[in-house]
Amino acid sequence: MHSAVFLIEFGAIILGLGLLGRLAGRFHFSPIPLYLLAGLAFGTGGLLPLGASEEFVAIGAEIGVILLLLMLGLEYTASDLVSNLKTQYPAGLVDFTLNAVPGAVAALLMGWGPVAAVVLAGVTWISSSGVIAKVMGDLGRLGNRETPVILSILVLEDLAMAVYLPIVTALLAGVGLAAGSLTLAIALGVAGAVLFVAVRYGRVISRFVSSDDPEKLLLVVLGLTLLVAGVAQQLQVSAAVGAFLVGIALSGEVAEGTHTLLSPLRDLFAAVFFVFFGLHTDPASIPPVLLPALALAVVTALTKIATGYWAAKRAGVGVNGRWRAGGTLVARGEFSIVIAGLAVTAGIEPALGPLATAYVLILVVIGPLTARYTQPLGVWITGLRTPSAPPVLSAVPSPAKSPETVPDRQPAQDQDPAGRA
């Protein structure tokens, strides 16, 4: 009887998620807010609380986080990461300063303490790679001049996760300064070792994992990822970071084949993860934090736009491309929920989960809109502030184009089709 109830509950969840995903696809927006709302409906205080399948959903949610980070790691090679670190680190520092600080300040103003401040800083800092990649593809902007700038910022955020997550894990576990420093040292050591091995011996690793049989490739990569993630967690390093580093170590045909094979599994378990987060949030706890979440969403949407604008200007992109870069980076999603989920599990601050849920719901809906409309709105506003000068007739030849007038779209042969799942 217990197994029958489990199959009915879990089957209903998966079927419901599939229908919600189709609904979101029809209207061309991210399904993440619908998954979160489904979790709220099935969780404590919701319309139909779960019973038998909740434990399995929790395990599936953990696998979902691991697969999300693995697939992100597959998008980049170790050499790409090293190159981004060297050339784009100022943009990463600006991104951290403008977007993490508002979250930390908000937590302190609400009296949540320093640990919750570190967690909320991460929630407001990290953009949603999945939502942003989908939006850029839907809008046909993968070949634009600003796209490499956007991808660089997202890569730097992913790299920062390898440092940030161990710090958060140590703080949430309540370990001392010495133990926390040891955890961070282990995380940095492992990350550095994996990057070194990936740069020097990436082809050897990929050749070892490679197989012409999709079944064998799937089993080897998935087994290796879960093994490394488990070992990382045993060393008090985030399992998600371990999965991310495995993805970085794989390259070439292996990475492409793995991406194709694991994409459906990632989508399934990632959806389960968002439902799981909603399950642990009481819908009645959201209205009290709705205004703080809305205020924080407005502030950090503006700071993300400023981040993208500055980074694109530094790269010599035209004004239109700067506005588009800023508007595209606004969406928050999976990473913010992952970080908040760690705090919810640790029981640090009861209101943090509802605030993060409301915050992500707001920005994951607003994000595609800012990506589409920030550029025309920004140009209109700046046009109102800047009086038009009368034309000056002159026989002097016009000077060469400055970075201000660099075309916003790359020539066809220079387009970068790289996306980010």
N, C-alpha and C positions, 0 to 999 in steps of 0.2 A: 504493500500500500504506500509506504514511504517513497519507494522508487517511482511509482506511478505519479504521485503528486509532484515529485521532482521533475519528471519528464514533462508533465503538463505545464508547470511554472516556467521552466527554462525554455521550452518550445515556444510558449507564448511571448517570452521576452525577445527571443531571436526573431520571431515573426513580426512582432511590433517594431523592432529596430529596423528590419528590412523595409517595412511600409513607411516608417518615418524617413529613412534614407531616400526612398523614392520620392516622397513628398518634397524633401529639401532639394533634390536634384531637379524636380520640375520647376521650382521657383528660383533655381540657381543661387542657393545660399548654403552655408555650411550646416550639416546635420547636428553639430555638437550641441547647440542649445536645445534641440529636440531630445537628444539623448539624455541631457541633464534633467530636463523636465520629466522624462519617462522615469528616471531614477527617483525623482521627488514623488512621483505618483505611486511608485511601488514601495517606497521606504516607510520608515516610522512616521506616523502622522499623515501618511498619504491616503489615497483612495483605496488601494488594495495592497496592503503590506505582504511581503513575501515571507515564506517560512522555510520550506524544505531546501530550496535551491540557493539560499543566501551564501552558504559556505563555498559552494562551487563558483558562484559569481565572484567571490573575493579572490579565489585562486586565478580565475580567468582574467580578472582586472590586473593582477600582478604580471601575468604573462603579457597582457596588452601593453603595459608600460615598457617592458623589456623589448618587445617587437617594435614599438614606436622608435625607441632609441637606436635599435639595430638598423632599421631602415634608413634613419637619418645618417648614420655612420656610413652606410653603403653609398650615399650620394657623393662622398668626398674621398679623395686619396690623401695619404699622409703629406705628400708634397704640396697639395693644394692648401692644406691647413697651415703648414709652415709658411707658405707664401703669403697667405692672408694675415697671419700674425705679424709678418714683417712690414706689410704695406698698409694695412687698415687698422692697426691697433689704436690710433687716435680716435677713430670713429667709434670703436668699441668702448673706449674710456668715456667719451661724451654720452654714448648710449646708456652706460651704467649710471653715470652721474645724474642725468636728467630724468631717468625713469625708475631707478631703484630708490633714490632719496625720497620721492613723494610717498611711496609705500611705507618706508621706515618711519617717516615723520607722522604719517596718519596713525600707525600703530601706537606710537608713543603718545600722541595726543589723546587717543582713546584709553590710555592707561593699561595697555596690554603687556608692557615690559619689553626688554631688549631681545629676547629670543623670538617672540612674535614679530618684532620689528624686522629682524633679519629675514624671517619667512615671508612677510608681506612685501618686503623689498624685492624678493625674487619673483613673487606673483605679479607685481606691476612692471618688472623689468623685462621679462622674456616674452618676445612676440611668438605668435603661432605660426610655425613653419608650414604646417599642413594647410591651414586656411589661406595663408599668403601665396603659397605655390598654386593653389587652385584658382585664386582670384587673378593672379598674373596670367595664367593660362586662359581663363575665360575671357579676359580683356584683351588678349593677343599682345601682351607686352614683353614676352620672353626675349625679344630681340632689341628692346629699347636700351638706350645708353645708361639709364639708371639701374637696370636690372643687376649688373655685376656688383654695384654698390649695395643694393638690398641683400643680395646673397652673401656678400662679405660680412655684413652686420649679423645676419642670421648664423653664419658659421662661427663667428666670434662668440656669439651667445651660447652656441652648442659647446664650444671649447670651455667657456667659463663654467658651464655646468659641471665639468669634471673636477673643478675646484670648489664650486659653490655647494654641490650636493653633499660631499663628505663633511663640510663645515656644518651644514644644517643637520645632518644625521647625528653628528657628535653633540651639537647643542641640544637637540631634541631628546637624546639619550641621557642628558644630564651628566656627561663625563667631565672630568676635570680638565684643566688646561694642558697638563702633560699628555693625558690620553687623547685629547682632541688634537693636539699638535702631532702626535704619532699617527693618528688616523689620516690627517691631512698629508703628512709626509709620505705615508704609504700610498695614498691616492695619487699624489704627484709623481711618485716614483714609478708606480704602475703605468700611469698615463705616459710618462716620458719613455719608459721602456718599450711600451707598445708602439708609440710613434717611431722610435728608433728602429725597432724590428720591422715595422711596416715600410719605412723608407728604404731600408737596406735589403730586406728579405721578403717584401710583399709578394713578389712573383713566386717565390718558393712556397709560401703559405697558400697562395691561391692555387698553385699547381697541386699541392697536397689535398686540398679540399675539393678540387674540380672533379666533375664526373659527367659523362655524357648522359647518364641515366638521371632524369629529374627526381625520381624517388630517392636515390642514394644521395644526391646533392642536397635535397631538402632535409633528409634525416641527419646528415653530417653537420650542416650549418646550424640547424635548429638545436641539435644536441650540444654542439660546441658552445653556442650562445648561452643556453640555459646553464651549462656547466660553469662557464666563466662568470656568468652573472651570480650564480650561487656561491662560488669561491670569493668573488668580490664582496658579497654581502657578509660572508663569514668573517672577512677581514675588516668589517665595519666600513666598507666602501660601498656606495650605492650600487645595487644590481643594475640599475639603468645605465650607469657610467660604464660598467663592464661590458654591457651589450653594445653601447656606442663605440667602444674601442675595438670590439670584434668587427663591427661594420667597417671601421676605418682600415683595419688590417687586410680586408678582402678587396680585391680590385679586378678590373678587366672583365672578362667574360663571366667569371664566377660571380662578381657583384651584380652584373646584369641578370644572369640566370636566377640568382637568389632573390633579387628584387621582384622578378616576375612571379616566382613560386610563392613567396611569402606575403605578397601584397594582400591577397584575400584574407589570409590568417590575421595579418595586422589589422585590417579594417574590422574584422569580426571581434577580436579581443580588445581593440581600442574602444569600440562601441560599448562593450561590456564594462570597460574601465570607467567610462563616463557615467554609465548607469550606476555602477557601484558607488561612485562618489556621491551621486544624487541620493542613493539609498541611505547614506549616513548623514544626510542633511534633513532636518525637520522643516517642512515648508512653512510652518508657523514662525520659525526663527528668521526668515528672510525679510519680512516687512520692517522689523526694527532696524535693520542694517541697510535698507534700500537707499536711503538718502546719502549715507556715507559712501556706499558703493558707487552711486551715480556721480557724486562729487569727485571721487577718486578717478572714475572713468573719464570724466571730462578733462581733468588736469593731465592725466597720463596720455590721453589721446593727443592733446596739444604738444606735450613734450616729445612724443614719438614723431609727430610731424616735424617738429624742430630738429630732431636728430637726423631724420632722413634728408631734410632740406640742407643741413650743414654738411653732411657727408657727401651728398651729391655735388654740392657747390665746390667742395674740396677736390672732388674728382674731375672738375671741369665740365660738368653737365649743365645744359641750358636751364633756364628758369622753369619752363614747363616740366622738365624731367625732375627737378628738385622737388616741386610740389607733389608730383606723382610718387616719388620715393617716400616722402614723408607720410602721405596718406595710406600707402600700401602697408606700412609697418605697424599700423594701429592695432590690428587684431591680436587679441590674446586667446589662448585656448588650452591645448593639451599640456604644455609645460607648466602653466600657472596652476592647473588642476593637480598635476603631479606633485608640485611643491606643497600646495595647500593640503593635499591628501596625506603627506608625511606628518604634518602638524596635527591633522584631525586624528590620525591613528595614535599619535603620541599623547593626545588629550591636553595640548598646551593651552588653547584658548577656545572655549565653546563657540564664540561668535565668529571665529576666523573662517570656518568652513562655509557658513551661510554668506558671509561677506564675499569670499572668493567666488562662490557660485554665482551670486548676483552680479559681481564685477565682470566675470567671464561672459555671462549671458548678455550683458549690455554691450561689451566690446566685440564679441564674436558676431553680433548682429550689425553693429555700427561699422566694423572694419571694412567689409566689402563696399559700403556706401562711401566711406572716406577715400578708399582707393579709387573710386570712380569720379567723385565730385570735388576732391580737395584741389586739384589743379585748376579747373575753371573758376572755382570760388576764390582761390588764392590770387589768381591773375586779376579777377574782377576787383577784389579788395585793394590790391596794390595799385591797380589802375586808377581807382578813385583817389588814392592818397597822392599819386604822382601826377601833377599837372602836365598836360601834353605841351611840349615846346613847339613853336612854329617851325616849319621846315626851313632849312638854310640851303640856299642854292650856292653851289661851289663847284669849280672846275677841278678841284683837287681830288685825285683818286681816293676812293674809300680805303681805309686801312684794312689790314688782314683781320680775319675773324678772331675775336677773343674767346676765351672759355665761356663768356656769357652767351655767345651766339652759336655754340657748338650744336649741330643738329641733335634733336632728341631721339632720333632713331638711327641705329647703326646701318651701314650699307649691307646689302644682302650677304656678301661674302664674309662679313665680319660678325654676323649675328651670333649670339651665344644662346643656343637652345636649351642650355642646362636649366632644369627645373629643380624643385626641392619638395620631396614628398613629406 
